[in-house]
Structures are given as C-alpha cells and as structure tokens.
C-alpha cells in the first residue's frame, strides 16, 4: 500500500528532480484590495511566527 496520495504525485516528482533550494524572490504582485482586511488580520500572527523561521544560518 502506498502512503503517497495520487494527487500529490506530480509534487513528489518535482521534489525528486530538484537539486536544492532556490534563493528567495519577493513576489511582485500586490495583494488585491478585497483581501487587504484579511492580510491585516493575519499580519500579527505572521510576524510572531517569523521569529521561529528556518534561516539556514548557524545558531
């Protein structure tokens, strides 16, 4: 029995072909106006979690 779900198979294929992580590139598109209230509600949580992000830097 396979543990991987069929819809994820294309994603796993991409992972198998990858050779590492690419450098972060900031998105160029703006948040649509109708989603701005949601962004503002989520921002404090995002900012809190940012302190725990993986940076790749030692220590």
C-alpha positions as CSV (number, residue, x, y, z in Angstrom):
1,X,0.0,0.0,0.0
2,X,1.4,3.4,-1.0
3,X,1.3,6.2,1.6
4,X,1.5,8.9,-1.1
5,X,-1.8,10.2,-2.3
6,X,-2.2,10.2,-6.1
7,X,-2.9,14.0,-6.3
8,X,0.5,14.6,-4.7
9,X,2.4,12.5,-7.2
10,X,3.3,15.5,-9.5
11,X,4.6,17.4,-6.5
12,X,6.8,14.4,-5.4
13,X,8.1,14.1,-8.9
14,X,9.2,17.8,-8.7
15,X,10.9,17.1,-5.3
16,X,12.7,14.1,-6.8
17,X,14.0,16.2,-9.7
18,X,15.1,19.1,-7.5
19,X,18.7,19.8,-6.7
20,X,18.3,22.1,-3.8
21,X,16.7,25.3,-2.7
22,X,16.5,28.4,-4.8
23,X,17.1,31.9,-3.3
24,X,14.0,33.7,-2.0
25,X,12.4,36.1,-4.5
26,X,9.9,38.6,-3.2
27,X,6.6,38.3,-5.0
28,X,6.0,41.2,-7.4
29,X,2.2,41.1,-7.4
30,X,0.2,43.2,-4.9
31,X,-2.5,41.9,-2.6
32,X,-5.9,42.6,-4.1
33,X,-7.8,45.3,-2.3
34,X,-10.6,42.9,-1.3
35,X,-8.0,40.8,0.6
36,X,-6.4,43.7,2.4
37,X,-8.6,43.2,5.6
38,X,-7.6,39.6,5.8
39,X,-3.9,40.5,5.4
40,X,-4.2,43.0,8.2
41,X,-5.8,40.4,10.5
42,X,-3.2,37.8,9.7
43,X,-0.1,40.0,9.9
44,X,0.4,39.9,13.7
45,X,0.4,36.1,13.6
46,X,2.8,36.0,10.6
47,X,5.1,38.4,12.4
48,X,5.1,36.3,15.5
49,X,5.9,33.1,13.5
50,X,8.7,34.9,11.6
51,X,10.8,34.8,14.8
52,X,10.8,31.0,14.5
53,X,11.6,30.6,10.8
54,X,14.4,28.5,9.5
55,X,17.1,30.7,8.1
56,X,19.9,28.3,7.3
57,X,22.2,30.4,9.4
58,X,24.1,28.6,12.2
59,X,22.9,29.0,15.7
